[in-house]
Amino acid sequence: MSGATGVVSTRPRATSARLSRLPRQIRKYVLAAVLWIFALGFIAPLVWMVSSSLKRNIDVFTAPMRWIPHPIQWANYAEVWLGDHSMLRYFGNSLLVTSVSVAGDLITSSMAGYAFALLTFRGRNKVFFIYLSTAIVPSQLLLVPRFMFFQQVGLYNTLFALILPGLFTLYGTFLLRQFFIATPTELAEAARLDGASEWGVFWRIYLPLARPMLAALGIIRFVGSWNDYETPLVMLSDDSRYTIPLGLTQFVDGDGGLSAGLAMAASVSSVLPILIVFLIFQRQFVAALAFTGLK
Amino acid sequence: MTDVIVKSAPAVVQHRPARSRRTPTRVGWLFIAPNLLGFLAFTLIPLVAGLGIAFTNWNVVSGLGAIHFVGLDNFVELLGDPLFWSSALRTVGYAGISVPGTMLLGLLLGLALNTDVPGRAVLRVIFFVPHIVSSIAIGMIWLLLLDPGNGPINRILRGLGLSSTPGWLVSEVWGLPSLVLIVTWSGVGYCAVIYVAALQSMPPSLHEAALLDGAGPFARFRTVTWRSLMPTTTFLGVTMLISHSQGFGLIAFLTQGGPGDSTTVLSYYMYEQGFQFYRFGYAAAIGIMSFLGVLALSVVMWRFQRGRGLYT
């Protein structure tokens, strides 16, 4: 710290003087303009996706590019939802996998996170140390053994192979442990004096406190699970069990080509649910990401 | 609400779990039991098994009885396998460019979004949205955008007077750079959001002190901002290194490691060996080597940041 200030005082002042000669207001507007132009270019691929999803296949690549489709081709969506590879089924599968595994994760993670943070019992630190030591193991390393396991117990090519591992995550456990560690222990002591059971203390006092964190974990896991491609790719073989990301690949032809309009309509359909969830819970989502990043 | 969560993070040190009162052992274990069961079944045991499989040769087709212990054979073969080394090199190139690139752009964006620029909330959403889109949807968009013949990007480039446009995903030269471009695009907003949160939790007194010392904006950035962002930078660096070195969805969907094997990174090579050639022992060995590499790099990064942050 002292070293830092030492350096500061010897730095040349010329740069700052030159910059501050530009009036502050103008600098602000220039920055804003640059940022907005950059943002529009940045989001253009997604806008292009939406626009193309409403075009006939032959219109997607016409030059010059038209942002507003003409004629508007709603039939793409009808085909995607009701056609041969109806996304309805993929949606149902994704919804089932995601909701069950996220709900389960919220329960198991909050219980364990609470115990690791606020309960003192024999063996706790040893168990937590084992948890910690597996934290940076890449999930890919676990894929082969999990695959073998599910194959042996007959759950390969079922949605259980996706749901079961999602019910317990290290990420959730760590996140909630960090949260509960920062909550005061006095609450528990007071409640215990009043005769509350250990479960009652957790369920009625601490869990409600954690509501924003649970919402955040829920969304982060929802997005992760909804978008997961590798696990279903390895664990499922049957078209009818596909989840959305795997289902999306059905809109690619055998030779790798896309029916452009259809593919984009399918993509838009797959993105909409998480986009809506994200827009509603933006604050919690970002807060949770920040929370994990600030430790 | 946001503030409560974020600000409570530094308080971790003050509220150590109470040592005064012990919970009955049984109760404590009951609380962790559901999670522990899952942890054992889907993390710890698979992990140990994965380590074990790497020392066997086994293919699913012949069943569990056909597992043979082969000692270090897989690793010996791996060390002499040119495709392993070239995949490792590509992984280093892929992650080594996309991770720092994404972080640098994210930092610049974060700094810009931390000012009172008009429409800040909307800008933040715009930059963040690609992060929540699945890699397959992203892949679909870019597959069309980067189409060498008719794709809008090449059309724009031709419009700008470029006579020979890149083949992007179908070219051996441009395949990997295309993937870097796409993954950077989708990750920048995430980095920016994390940086903004870190910037906002920075005590303003630090800046004021530097200002009093007469430091210009660049000096202030270098001595105060950059140094207090050090823990965040390390966090992003390590977590993104882990996730990008495993980067799979985009590659599997867009290029399947090709053309040739010009985009075969370790994660894809492992998938190929394991789930296409059913060489599970060999695949596990690749996984272990890749993990060791990431581990070593992460340790180096932690070491590097130690003593360089402002409040460490």
HADDOCK unambig.tbl for C-alpha pairs under 7 A between the chains (distance, minus, plus):
assign (segid A and resid 1 and name CA) (segid B and resid 310 and name CA) 6.63 0.50 0.50
assign (segid A and resid 4 and name CA) (segid B and resid 223 and name CA) 5.73 0.50 0.50
assign (segid A and resid 5 and name CA) (segid B and resid 210 and name CA) 6.64 0.50 0.50
assign (segid A and resid 8 and name CA) (segid B and resid 210 and name CA) 6.62 0.50 0.50
assign (segid A and resid 8 and name CA) (segid B and resid 213 and name CA) 6.66 0.50 0.50
assign (segid A and resid 8 and name CA) (segid B and resid 215 and name CA) 5.40 0.50 0.50
assign (segid A and resid 8 and name CA) (segid B and resid 219 and name CA) 6.21 0.50 0.50
assign (segid A and resid 8 and name CA) (segid B and resid 223 and name CA) 6.89 0.50 0.50
assign (segid A and resid 9 and name CA) (segid B and resid 213 and name CA) 5.37 0.50 0.50
assign (segid A and resid 9 and name CA) (segid B and resid 214 and name CA) 6.18 0.50 0.50
assign (segid A and resid 9 and name CA) (segid B and resid 215 and name CA) 6.20 0.50 0.50
assign (segid A and resid 11 and name CA) (segid B and resid 215 and name CA) 6.48 0.50 0.50
assign (segid A and resid 11 and name CA) (segid B and resid 219 and name CA) 6.48 0.50 0.50
assign (segid A and resid 13 and name CA) (segid B and resid 215 and name CA) 6.87 0.50 0.50
assign (segid A and resid 13 and name CA) (segid B and resid 216 and name CA) 5.79 0.50 0.50
assign (segid A and resid 15 and name CA) (segid B and resid 216 and name CA) 6.77 0.50 0.50
assign (segid A and resid 16 and name CA) (segid B and resid 216 and name CA) 4.63 0.50 0.50
assign (segid A and resid 16 and name CA) (segid B and resid 217 and name CA) 5.99 0.50 0.50
assign (segid A and resid 32 and name CA) (segid B and resid 117 and name CA) 5.56 0.50 0.50
assign (segid A and resid 32 and name CA) (segid B and resid 118 and name CA) 6.75 0.50 0.50
assign (segid A and resid 39 and name CA) (segid B and resid 123 and name CA) 6.81 0.50 0.50
assign (segid A and resid 39 and name CA) (segid B and resid 126 and name CA) 6.77 0.50 0.50
assign (segid A and resid 39 and name CA) (segid B and resid 127 and name CA) 6.91 0.50 0.50
assign (segid A and resid 43 and name CA) (segid B and resid 126 and name CA) 6.38 0.50 0.50
assign (segid A and resid 45 and name CA) (segid B and resid 141 and name CA) 6.91 0.50 0.50
assign (segid A and resid 49 and name CA) (segid B and resid 141 and name CA) 6.28 0.50 0.50
assign (segid A and resid 61 and name CA) (segid B and resid 150 and name CA) 6.01 0.50 0.50
assign (segid A and resid 61 and name CA) (segid B and resid 151 and name CA) 6.70 0.50 0.50
assign (segid A and resid 108 and name CA) (segid B and resid 34 and name CA) 5.87 0.50 0.50
assign (segid A and resid 108 and name CA) (segid B and resid 35 and name CA) 5.05 0.50 0.50
assign (segid A and resid 109 and name CA) (segid B and resid 35 and name CA) 6.50 0.50 0.50
assign (segid A and resid 111 and name CA) (segid B and resid 31 and name CA) 5.48 0.50 0.50
assign (segid A and resid 111 and name CA) (segid B and resid 32 and name CA) 6.29 0.50 0.50
assign (segid A and resid 112 and name CA) (segid B and resid 31 and name CA) 5.82 0.50 0.50
assign (segid A and resid 112 and name CA) (segid B and resid 32 and name CA) 4.38 0.50 0.50
assign (segid A and resid 112 and name CA) (segid B and resid 35 and name CA) 6.26 0.50 0.50
assign (segid A and resid 115 and name CA) (segid B and resid 28 and name CA) 6.19 0.50 0.50
assign (segid A and resid 115 and name CA) (segid B and resid 31 and name CA) 6.11 0.50 0.50
assign (segid A and resid 115 and name CA) (segid B and resid 32 and name CA) 6.54 0.50 0.50
assign (segid A and resid 117 and name CA) (segid B and resid 17 and name CA) 6.11 0.50 0.50
assign (segid A and resid 118 and name CA) (segid B and resid 17 and name CA) 5.21 0.50 0.50
assign (segid A and resid 119 and name CA) (segid B and resid 23 and name CA) 5.89 0.50 0.50
assign (segid A and resid 119 and name CA) (segid B and resid 28 and name CA) 6.50 0.50 0.50
assign (segid A and resid 120 and name CA) (segid B and resid 19 and name CA) 6.82 0.50 0.50
assign (segid A and resid 120 and name CA) (segid B and resid 22 and name CA) 5.00 0.50 0.50
assign (segid A and resid 120 and name CA) (segid B and resid 23 and name CA) 5.35 0.50 0.50
assign (segid A and resid 121 and name CA) (segid B and resid 22 and name CA) 5.86 0.50 0.50
assign (segid A and resid 121 and name CA) (segid B and resid 23 and name CA) 5.30 0.50 0.50
assign (segid A and resid 121 and name CA) (segid B and resid 24 and name CA) 6.38 0.50 0.50
assign (segid A and resid 121 and name CA) (segid B and resid 25 and name CA) 5.02 0.50 0.50
assign (segid A and resid 121 and name CA) (segid B and resid 28 and name CA) 5.83 0.50 0.50
assign (segid A and resid 122 and name CA) (segid B and resid 25 and name CA) 5.70 0.50 0.50
assign (segid A and resid 137 and name CA) (segid B and resid 291 and name CA) 6.94 0.50 0.50
assign (segid A and resid 138 and name CA) (segid B and resid 291 and name CA) 6.70 0.50 0.50
assign (segid A and resid 141 and name CA) (segid B and resid 50 and name CA) 6.57 0.50 0.50
assign (segid A and resid 141 and name CA) (segid B and resid 284 and name CA) 6.54 0.50 0.50
assign (segid A and resid 141 and name CA) (segid B and resid 287 and name CA) 5.36 0.50 0.50
assign (segid A and resid 142 and name CA) (segid B and resid 43 and name CA) 6.93 0.50 0.50
assign (segid A and resid 142 and name CA) (segid B and resid 46 and name CA) 5.66 0.50 0.50
assign (segid A and resid 142 and name CA) (segid B and resid 47 and name CA) 5.82 0.50 0.50
assign (segid A and resid 142 and name CA) (segid B and resid 50 and name CA) 6.54 0.50 0.50
assign (segid A and resid 144 and name CA) (segid B and resid 50 and name CA) 6.92 0.50 0.50
assign (segid A and resid 144 and name CA) (segid B and resid 280 and name CA) 6.85 0.50 0.50
assign (segid A and resid 145 and name CA) (segid B and resid 46 and name CA) 5.04 0.50 0.50
assign (segid A and resid 145 and name CA) (segid B and resid 49 and name CA) 6.20 0.50 0.50
assign (segid A and resid 145 and name CA) (segid B and resid 50 and name CA) 5.63 0.50 0.50
assign (segid A and resid 146 and name CA) (segid B and resid 42 and name CA) 6.88 0.50 0.50
assign (segid A and resid 146 and name CA) (segid B and resid 46 and name CA) 6.15 0.50 0.50
assign (segid A and resid 165 and name CA) (segid B and resid 42 and name CA) 5.78 0.50 0.50
assign (segid A and resid 168 and name CA) (segid B and resid 35 and name CA) 5.66 0.50 0.50
assign (segid A and resid 168 and name CA) (segid B and resid 38 and name CA) 5.59 0.50 0.50
assign (segid A and resid 168 and name CA) (segid B and resid 39 and name CA) 6.57 0.50 0.50
assign (segid A and resid 181 and name CA) (segid B and resid 12 and name CA) 6.33 0.50 0.50
assign (segid A and resid 181 and name CA) (segid B and resid 15 and name CA) 6.40 0.50 0.50
assign (segid A and resid 181 and name CA) (segid B and resid 16 and name CA) 6.75 0.50 0.50
assign (segid A and resid 181 and name CA) (segid B and resid 17 and name CA) 6.65 0.50 0.50
assign (segid A and resid 182 and name CA) (segid B and resid 8 and name CA) 6.43 0.50 0.50
assign (segid A and resid 182 and name CA) (segid B and resid 11 and name CA) 6.22 0.50 0.50
assign (segid A and resid 182 and name CA) (segid B and resid 12 and name CA) 5.25 0.50 0.50
assign (segid A and resid 182 and name CA) (segid B and resid 15 and name CA) 5.98 0.50 0.50
assign (segid A and resid 184 and name CA) (segid B and resid 15 and name CA) 6.85 0.50 0.50
assign (segid A and resid 185 and name CA) (segid B and resid 18 and name CA) 6.86 0.50 0.50
assign (segid A and resid 223 and name CA) (segid B and resid 132 and name CA) 6.40 0.50 0.50
assign (segid A and resid 227 and name CA) (segid B and resid 134 and name CA) 4.62 0.50 0.50
assign (segid A and resid 229 and name CA) (segid B and resid 249 and name CA) 6.06 0.50 0.50
assign (segid A and resid 230 and name CA) (segid B and resid 249 and name CA) 6.36 0.50 0.50
assign (segid A and resid 245 and name CA) (segid B and resid 134 and name CA) 6.97 0.50 0.50
assign (segid A and resid 245 and name CA) (segid B and resid 136 and name CA) 5.88 0.50 0.50
assign (segid A and resid 267 and name CA) (segid B and resid 137 and name CA) 5.07 0.50 0.50
assign (segid A and resid 271 and name CA) (segid B and resid 133 and name CA) 5.98 0.50 0.50
assign (segid A and resid 283 and name CA) (segid B and resid 2 and name CA) 6.61 0.50 0.50
assign (segid A and resid 284 and name CA) (segid B and resid 2 and name CA) 6.75 0.50 0.50
assign (segid A and resid 287 and name CA) (segid B and resid 2 and name CA) 5.49 0.50 0.50
assign (segid A and resid 287 and name CA) (segid B and resid 5 and name CA) 6.80 0.50 0.50
assign (segid A and resid 287 and name CA) (segid B and resid 6 and name CA) 6.57 0.50 0.50
assign (segid A and resid 289 and name CA) (segid B and resid 194 and name CA) 6.86 0.50 0.50
assign (segid A and resid 290 and name CA) (segid B and resid 6 and name CA) 6.85 0.50 0.50
assign (segid A and resid 290 and name CA) (segid B and resid 194 and name CA) 5.29 0.50 0.50
assign (segid A and resid 290 and name CA) (segid B and resid 197 and name CA) 5.72 0.50 0.50
assign (segid A and resid 291 and name CA) (segid B and resid 5 and name CA) 6.84 0.50 0.50
assign (segid A and resid 291 and name CA) (segid B and resid 6 and name CA) 5.51 0.50 0.50
assign (segid A and resid 291 and name CA) (segid B and resid 9 and name CA) 6.73 0.50 0.50
assign (segid A and resid 293 and name CA) (segid B and resid 194 and name CA) 6.41 0.50 0.50
assign (segid A and resid 293 and name CA) (segid B and resid 232 and name CA) 6.09 0.50 0.50
assign (segid A and resid 293 and name CA) (segid B and resid 235 and name CA) 6.38 0.50 0.50
assign (segid A and resid 294 and name CA) (segid B and resid 198 and name CA) 6.59 0.50 0.50
assign (segid A and resid 294 and name CA) (segid B and resid 232 and name CA) 6.25 0.50 0.50
assign (segid A and resid 295 and name CA) (segid B and resid 9 and name CA) 6.47 0.50 0.50
